Structure formats: structure tokens, C-alpha cells
């Protein structure tokens, strides 16, 4: 005598659960990369007033950093530290990390003596890419905290 079994396919539910886990992992990773990027800047190493450091933040993938530009001052707004919602884009989950200050990329990338309005040459501090690289070392622990529990 053969037995029959009814199986309930939960494939779509599992895929949805995995996508949500991936978004949570990316959100935590982006905030850690934000913090690591901020640590790259200090007095005499990219910091005069702290405006650039406070402007660095992780955000949703579609965020327009262009509206963040403010004058350098000791009382500029802290843009970081807030929860973000990464976005699924095909088979990728993406978030954004950056600064909207007009001079942010010059400090990041540096400039040569021929750059408009800038004197001398400067190789840049690469604070965003360095911050992301340091955050990558914490990725296994982040993934471990977001294991599927069901």
C-alpha cells in the first residue's frame, strides 16, 4: 500500500523572507560603513569644522545627496545614524553612502595642482572607500546576526 502526502509549497514565502533578510543585512552594513567612514576623518586629516564628517551618511538607494550641501560650520546638522531601507534591484540589494557637500569628493579623491581654485596637489583621504573596506571585515558577523530563525 502506498501512502500519499500533501506538500505545501512555500517557495515564494522563502524567497520573500530571504529578500527581507538581505535588506536588513545591507541596512546594518551601510550604517557600519557610515561609521567607519566618519572615523577616517579627524582634526588635521580632513576635519576643520566637522561639517564633512557630520554630512557623511548611509541612505536609501534613490536618495539625492545634492540637497545636503551646507556651509562649513561647527553647528552643521548630523545626517547619519538613521535607519535606512535598502532597495532590491534585480538580484542585488543596494543602499547609498556619501556626502552632499560640494567639496566632499575633492577631499575624498584629492586634486592636482591644475584643479580650478585649488593650490598644490593632494592625494585625498578616500574616507568612503576606506570605510566600506573596513566594514567588509565585519560582514560575517552582520550576516550571523540576521540568520533566518524560522
C-alpha positions as CSV (number, residue, x, y, z in Angstrom):
1,X,0.0,0.0,0.0
2,X,1.4,3.4,-1.0
3,X,0.9,6.5,1.0
4,X,0.3,9.9,-0.4
5,X,1.4,13.1,1.1
6,X,0.2,16.7,0.5
7,X,3.1,19.1,0.5
8,X,2.5,22.8,0.8
9,X,5.0,24.7,-1.5
10,X,6.4,27.7,0.4
11,X,9.0,28.8,-2.3
12,X,7.6,32.3,-2.7
13,X,7.4,32.8,1.0
14,X,11.1,31.6,1.4
15,X,12.3,33.9,-1.3
16,X,10.5,36.9,0.3
17,X,12.0,36.0,3.7
18,X,15.5,35.9,2.1
19,X,15.0,39.2,0.4
20,X,13.9,40.8,3.6
21,X,17.0,39.3,5.4
22,X,19.2,40.7,2.7
23,X,17.8,44.2,3.1
24,X,18.3,44.0,6.8
25,X,21.9,42.9,6.3
26,X,22.6,45.7,3.8
27,X,21.0,48.3,6.1
28,X,23.2,47.3,9.0
29,X,26.3,47.1,6.8
30,X,25.6,50.6,5.4
31,X,25.4,52.1,8.8
32,X,28.6,50.4,9.9
33,X,30.3,51.6,6.7
34,X,29.0,55.1,7.5
35,X,30.5,55.0,11.0
36,X,33.8,53.6,9.6
37,X,33.9,56.4,7.0
38,X,33.4,59.0,9.7
39,X,36.3,57.6,11.7
40,X,38.6,58.1,8.7
41,X,38.3,61.9,9.3
42,X,39.9,63.7,12.2
43,X,41.4,67.1,13.1
44,X,44.2,67.7,10.6
45,X,43.1,64.7,8.5
46,X,40.1,66.1,6.6
47,X,38.5,67.9,9.5
48,X,38.4,71.7,10.1
49,X,34.9,72.3,11.4
50,X,33.5,68.7,11.4
51,X,30.9,69.6,8.7
52,X,32.2,67.0,6.3
53,X,32.3,64.2,8.9
54,X,28.7,65.1,10.1
55,X,27.5,65.1,6.4
56,X,28.5,61.5,5.7
57,X,25.5,59.2,5.8
58,X,24.0,56.0,4.5
59,X,20.7,56.4,2.9
60,X,18.1,54.8,0.6
61,X,19.4,53.9,-2.9
62,X,17.4,56.7,-4.5
63,X,18.5,59.4,-2.1
64,X,19.6,62.7,-3.7
65,X,22.6,63.8,-1.8
66,X,22.7,67.1,-3.8
67,X,20.2,68.8,-1.4
68,X,22.6,68.2,1.6
69,X,25.1,71.0,0.8
70,X,25.6,73.4,3.7
71,X,28.3,75.9,4.6
72,X,31.1,74.7,6.8
73,X,30.4,75.5,10.5
74,X,30.7,73.9,13.9
75,X,26.9,73.6,14.0
76,X,26.0,71.8,10.8
77,X,23.4,69.0,11.0
78,X,24.4,65.4,11.8
79,X,23.0,63.5,8.8
80,X,24.0,60.0,9.8
81,X,22.8,57.3,12.2
82,X,19.3,56.9,10.9
83,X,17.7,53.6,9.8
84,X,17.5,53.2,6.0
85,X,15.6,50.9,3.7
86,X,17.8,49.3,1.0
87,X,16.2,48.5,-2.3
88,X,16.1,45.3,-4.3
89,X,17.4,46.0,-7.9
90,X,17.2,42.8,-9.9
91,X,19.3,40.3,-8.0
92,X,21.1,43.0,-5.9
93,X,20.2,44.8,-2.7
94,X,21.6,48.3,-2.7
95,X,21.9,51.4,-0.5
96,X,23.8,54.6,-0.8
97,X,26.7,56.1,1.2
98,X,28.1,59.6,0.7
99,X,28.0,63.3,1.4
100,X,26.3,66.1,-0.4
101,X,28.8,68.8,0.3
102,X,30.2,70.4,-2.8
103,X,33.8,69.8,-1.6
104,X,33.3,66.3,-0.3
105,X,34.7,64.5,-3.4
106,X,37.7,66.8,-3.6
107,X,38.6,65.8,0.0
108,X,37.9,62.1,-0.8
109,X,39.7,61.9,-4.2
110,X,42.2,64.7,-3.9
111,X,43.3,67.1,-6.7
112,X,46.2,68.1,-8.8
113,X,47.9,71.5,-8.9
114,X,45.9,72.3,-12.1
115,X,42.5,72.0,-10.4
116,X,40.4,75.1,-10.6
117,X,40.6,77.2,-7.4
118,X,42.8,74.7,-5.6
119,X,46.5,75.1,-4.9
120,X,49.1,72.3,-4.7
121,X,48.4,68.6,-5.1
122,X,46.6,66.5,-2.6
123,X,46.1,62.7,-2.9
124,X,42.8,62.6,-1.0
125,X,41.7,60.8,2.1
126,X,39.5,58.2,0.5
127,X,37.3,58.1,3.6
128,X,34.3,56.5,1.9
129,X,36.1,53.6,0.2
130,X,38.3,53.0,3.3
131,X,35.2,53.0,5.5
132,X,33.5,50.4,3.2
133,X,36.6,48.3,3.2
134,X,36.8,48.3,7.0
135,X,33.1,47.4,7.2
136,X,33.6,44.4,4.9
137,X,35.6,42.8,7.7
138,X,32.5,42.9,9.8
139,X,30.2,41.4,7.2
140,X,30.3,37.8,8.5
141,X,29.2,38.9,12.0
142,X,26.4,41.0,10.4
143,X,25.2,38.1,8.4
144,X,25.3,35.9,11.5
145,X,23.0,38.3,13.4
146,X,20.4,38.1,10.6
147,X,20.1,34.3,10.3
148,X,16.6,33.1,9.3
149,X,15.0,31.9,12.6
150,X,12.0,30.1,11.2
